[in-house]
């Protein structure tokens, strides 16, 4: 074996105190630290005031609302934050490249002097500080996204309560539900901080009461006496009777239900990041209630595959006696629409 080679790995010897280079090694095509660009080359696309198609009269009513201007203001803030974040990332690349080169030099020399150790420590501390600044800007940008989402939701409720009784078409409703799932806030905690209740699979607190306009899963009795779990929106909650008033999210049904708390289950308010908080996801094989794709009803299902990224969905198998094995083919369902099984007595 040549000098400086590890007998087993064939890599340069490294002292115990030698730093590890922050970049991937062994790639001649990527000699420096590279980062993905955040900005588009073209201008930011205009944002629609509504999350799904509405009538002209409703669009006009919403455009006249003060919230519509607030929405445009938030969009500008978001645009500025993204540009500021990109500028910070660009400035930090130079430092990362310098740190990588210095780390490579130490490894090639197979010697870490006290002076170099101190210099490298300062470099790493600067890199951590830069990363924390980026994280802060990202959190501000995400918070602004959630503000935009909230304003858009408020505009929809205003239009609904303004006397406009239009029915949302099935396709538009499905688009709205998908939008709600994709833009559900992502939980980003500090180091060692546990995900809060209603983040992913984390259940709500025992005495939790869903807020007005929140989406919930509700067990309602059909015209033929059968019980079904449906997607609904909270209208009110009576603290004296402990009962909710909810509207079926499917406006074609145009039904309002008065239900006890045990027949209402809140949906997750935040998405869990599988890469950071896998404990906030349902384990494979778990029996859950999931929203069947292209419907507004929840059915019993088994978790077949977990999401690996925050943008991915669960793969589930719905119970279906029409199939030989008793389960449907694998279907994808967002975290937003997967909840715990809740057994409810027949008493209403």
Protein Blocks (a to p, Z undefined) as FASTA:
>chain_A
ZZhiafklopacddfklccdfbdehiaklmbccdddfbdfbdcddddfbfbdcdfklmmm
mmmpmklmmmmmmmmmmmmmmmmmmmmmmmmmmmmmmmmmmmmmmmmnopacfklmmmmm
mmmmmmmmmmmmmmmmmmmmmmmmmmmmmmmmmmmmmmmmnopacdcdfklmmmmmmmmm
mmgccddddehiacdehiajbccdfklccdehiacddddddfkopacddddddfbdcfkl
opacdddfblmlopacdddfklpccddfbdcdfklmmmlpccehiacddddehiabdcdd
ddfbdcfbfkbccddddddfkbmnopacdddddfklgccdddddfbZZ
